[in-house]
Amino acid sequence: MSEPMTRESSPAAAGRAYPITPRPEDDARFTVGLTLDVADVLTQHGYPRPASGLDWVELKMALFRFLYGNGGAS
């Protein structure tokens, strides 16, 4: 089991890695496979697997916003 994250050990303490800037025009790493892998990890941690098309769209958009930014705290 990993140690709990503290203010000193958080990634923000060393500077942010995300969102990726500048946003790539076309990033070959951002695939359906990435979304499926993240869904698998969520399921392994006890979260329900996305069931509907809208679930998958929302998960993909959340990943996109995390990776490439969408205003907000970035």
C-alpha positions in Angstrom: 0.0 0.0 0.0 1.3 3.4 -0.8 1.9 6.2 1.6 -0.9 8.9 1.9 -0.3 11.9 -0.2 0.6 15.1 1.7 1.1 18.6 0.6 4.9 18.0 0.5 4.6 14.8 -1.5 1.9 15.8 -4.0 2.9 16.4 -7.6 1.9 20.0 -7.2 4.7 20.5 -4.8 7.2 19.9 -7.6 5.1 21.7 -10.3 2.3 20.5 -12.5 2.8 17.9 -15.3 -0.8 18.4 -16.5 -2.4 19.8 -18.5 0.0 19.2 -21.4 0.9 22.4 -23.1 0.9 23.3 -25.8 -2.0 21.0 -26.7 -0.9 18.8 -29.5 -2.8 19.1 -32.8 -3.2 15.3 -32.9 -2.0 13.0 -30.1 -1.7 9.4 -31.2 -1.6 8.4 -27.5 -5.2 9.6 -26.9 -7.1 6.5 -28.1 -10.1 4.4 -27.3 -7.7 1.9 -25.8 -6.6 4.6 -23.2 -10.2 5.1 -22.2 -10.8 1.4 -21.9 -7.7 1.0 -19.8 -8.8 3.8 -17.4 -12.2 2.2 -17.2 -10.5 -1.1 -16.3 -8.6 0.6 -13.5 -11.7 2.3 -12.1 -13.5 -1.1 -12.1 -10.5 -2.7 -10.3 -10.9 -0.1 -7.6 -14.6 -0.9 -7.1 -16.2 1.7 -9.3 -18.9 0.5 -11.8 -17.8 0.0 -15.4 -19.2 2.5 -17.8 -22.4 1.0 -19.2 -23.9 3.5 -21.7 -22.6 5.3 -24.6 -22.9 8.5 -22.6 -20.8 7.1 -19.8 -18.0 6.4 -22.3 -18.2 9.9 -23.8 -18.1 11.5 -20.4 -15.1 9.4 -19.4 -13.3 10.3 -22.6 -14.0 14.0 -22.2 -12.9 13.9 -18.5 -9.6 12.4 -19.6 -9.2 14.9 -22.4 -9.8 17.8 -20.0 -7.3 16.4 -17.5 -4.6 15.8 -20.1 -5.0 18.9 -22.2 -6.9 21.4 -20.1 -10.1 23.2 -20.4 -9.7 26.4 -18.5 -10.4 26.1 -14.8 -7.5 25.6 -12.5 -5.0 25.0 -15.3 
